[in-house]
Amino acid sequence: MAMSEVIMEETRRVQSAGKLLLAWYMANKRSLPWRENPDPYRVWISEIMLQQTRIEAVKPYFERFMKELPDIARLALVEDDRLMKLWEGLGYYSRARNLKKAAQILVRDYDGRMPSSYEQLIKLPGIGSYTAGAIASIAFGEPVPAVDGNVLRVLSRVLASQEDILKQSVKRKMDKLLTETMPADHAGAFNEGLMELGETVCVPGGPPKCGICPLGKLCLAFQQDLTSRIPVKSPAKNRRKEEKTVCILESGDEIGLRKRENTGLLASLYELPNVEGHLKPEQVASAFGLEPGEILSVKSLPESKHIFSHIEWHMIGYWVKINRNLPKDYIAAKKEELKTIYPLPNAFGRYTKLIK
């Protein structure tokens, strides 16, 4: 088959899939908080939160965020620590910082409103092609695609594509195909339908539910028994492993914290004191700026592991009680304040839960 015939066949298949997809989505879409009132601000916040995060995990964060920061103006003015506390546990904290940066630009340049076009949206901090497409189509009805991993998986299977979906050239190809085939009058529902299908039926990390898929009659991967081999992804690079010793440093009703640098991993967040390597109990005092006579007790804590995109932290911990005030180079936080004031990243979650 000539290349032009292949492209025409793919176009026809995706157009046919679009009609089936819209009917299925309107009958089966889930009730989600951001869908109840899909104004541009709510769509924006939800799409940023949903990056790298499961829908069920996002729901309570979204509700809390909307209650405290219900509009662009209040997001632009929120204090950084409070914003990070609202985001605590969602991870990828640069997302929250970019939200505030974008909100400040919107207040300054757009009268506190979201721009309605893809081309304007993609210029804002933290908004890439997928998020710009999602906001423009869902909130404003602009017929532009929103191509994420779910969409790439669905399209690859429908077309039985053996191309690596992690390549930008493949993403651009799928983006172009959708631009040419998506229904202009139902762009938002079409994009949401593709996402919904990828999240609930043509699922990641397990066998797809082909028996209930509305696209079964069109899906070449299903017909050719290729769903276990498609989509094709290049192997992930090995993450660097780092050993750390974490310290819960307690003085009376206070816990010692530190604040991380303004750049780099977990920038500007608070943390439990930690050092490189796995220390023995007798090494703890000097490593954390203490004299042996100041220590009342040292208790070993469970091991913990946290995975970032490119690094793994392998942690051991100690709970150290001291008989003096916390040294001056620590932030003295009341235990209750760990729940309300200080944003602590999930990397230390196993240890902060012991305190809380």
Long-range contacts (C-beta under 8 A, 24 or more apart in sequence): 10-159, 10-177, 11-177, 11-180, 11-181, 13-158, 13-159, 13-218, 13-220, 14-155, 14-158, 14-159, 14-177, 14-178, 14-181, 15-181, 16-218, 17-158, 17-215, 17-218, 18-181, 18-182, 18-183, 18-190, 20-214, 20-215, 20-218, 21-190, 21-193, 21-194, 21-197, 21-214, 21-215, 22-183, 22-186, 22-189, 22-190, 22-193, 23-214, 24-193, 24-197, 24-214, 25-189, 25-190, 25-192, 25-193, 25-196, 25-197, 26-189, 28-196, 29-192, 29-193, 29-196, 30-55, 30-196, 30-200, 32-59, 33-59, 33-62, 33-63, 33-66, 34-62, 35-192, 38-138, 38-139, 38-188, 39-139, 40-113, 40-114, 40-116, 40-135, 40-139, 40-140, 41-71, 41-72, 41-114, 42-66, 43-134, 43-135, 43-138, 43-139, 44-114, 44-127, 44-131, 44-135, 44-139, 45-99, 47-131, 47-134, 47-135, 48-95, 48-98, 48-99, 48-126, 48-131, 49-90, 49-95, 51-92, 51-95, 51-131, 52-91, 52-92, 53-90, 53-91, 55-199, 57-90, 58-90, 61-86, 61-87, 61-89, 61-90, 71-112, 72-103, 72-106, 72-107, 72-112, 72-113, 72-114, 73-103, 73-107, 73-112, 75-99, 75-100, 75-103, 76-100, 76-103, 76-104, 76-106, 76-107, 76-112, 80-268, 81-341, 81-342, 81-343, 84-268, 84-269, 84-343, 85-340, 85-341, 85-342, 85-343, 87-343, 88-343, 88-344, 88-345, 88-346, 89-346, 89-349, 91-345, 91-346, 93-266, 93-267, 93-268, 93-269, 93-345, 94-126, 94-267, 95-126, 97-267, 97-268, 98-125, 98-126, 98-127, 99-126, 101-125, 101-126, 102-126, 102-127, 114-139, 116-140, 116-142, 117-142, 118-142, 118-144, 129-175, 133-191, 134-191, 137-187, 137-188, 137-190, 137-191, 138-188, 138-191, 138-192, 139-188, 141-185, 141-187, 141-188, 142-187, 143-179, 143-182, 143-183, 143-184, 143-187, 144-179, 144-187, 145-174, 145-175, 145-178, 145-179, 145-182, 145-191, 146-191, 146-194, 146-195, 147-171, 147-174, 147-175, 147-178, 148-195, 148-198, 149-198, 149-204, 150-194, 150-195, 150-197, 150-198, 150-199, 150-202, 150-204, 151-178, 151-191, 151-194, 151-195, 151-198, 152-231, 153-198, 153-202, 153-204, 153-231, 154-194, 154-197, 154-198, 154-202, 154-215, 155-194, 156-221, 156-230, 156-231, 156-232, 157-202, 157-208, 157-219, 157-220, 157-221, 157-222, 157-226, 157-227, 157-230, 157-231, 158-215, 158-218, 158-219, 158-220, 158-221, 159-220, 160-220, 160-221, 160-224, 160-226, 160-230, 161-230, 161-231, 161-232, 162-230, 162-232, 163-232, 164-232, 164-233, 164-234, 165-231, 165-232, 165-233, 166-233, 166-234, 167-234, 237-310, 239-307, 239-308, 239-309, 239-310, 239-311, 239-312, 240-310, 240-311, 240-312, 241-311, 241-312, 241-314, 242-276, 242-311, 242-312, 242-313, 242-314, 243-276, 243-277, 243-278, 243-314, 243-315, 244-274, 244-275, 244-276, 244-277, 244-278, 244-313, 244-314, 244-315, 244-316, 245-274, 245-275, 245-276, 245-277, 245-278, 245-279, 245-284, 245-287, 245-315, 245-316, 245-317, 245-318, 246-272, 246-273, 246-274, 246-301, 246-304, 246-315, 246-316, 246-317, 246-318, 246-348, 246-351, 247-272, 247-273, 247-274, 247-284, 247-287, 247-288, 247-317, 247-318, 247-320, 248-272, 248-301, 248-317, 248-318, 248-319, 248-320, 248-351, 248-354, 248-355, 249-273, 249-288, 249-320, 249-322, 249-326, 249-330, 250-319, 250-320, 250-321, 250-322, 251-321, 251-322, 251-324, 251-325, 251-326, 251-332, 253-334, 253-335, 254-326, 254-332, 254-333, 254-334, 254-335, 255-332, 255-333, 255-334, 255-335, 255-338, 255-355, 256-326, 256-327, 256-330, 256-331, 256-332, 256-333, 257-330, 257-331, 257-333, 257-342, 257-344, 258-329, 258-330, 258-331, 259-331, 265-308, 265-311, 266-345, 266-347, 269-343, 269-344, 269-345, 270-331, 270-333, 270-342, 270-343, 270-344, 271-344, 271-345, 271-347, 271-348, 272-344, 272-348, 272-351, 272-352, 273-330, 274-315, 274-348, 278-316, 279-316, 279-318, 281-318, 284-318, 284-320, 288-320, 289-327, 289-329, 290-320, 290-322, 290-327, 294-322, 294-323, 294-324, 295-320, 295-321, 295-322, 295-323, 296-321, 296-322, 296-323, 297-321, 301-350, 301-351, 301-354, 302-350, 304-349, 304-350, 304-351, 306-346, 306-347, 306-348, 306-349, 308-347, 313-347, 315-350, 315-351, 317-350, 317-351, 319-354
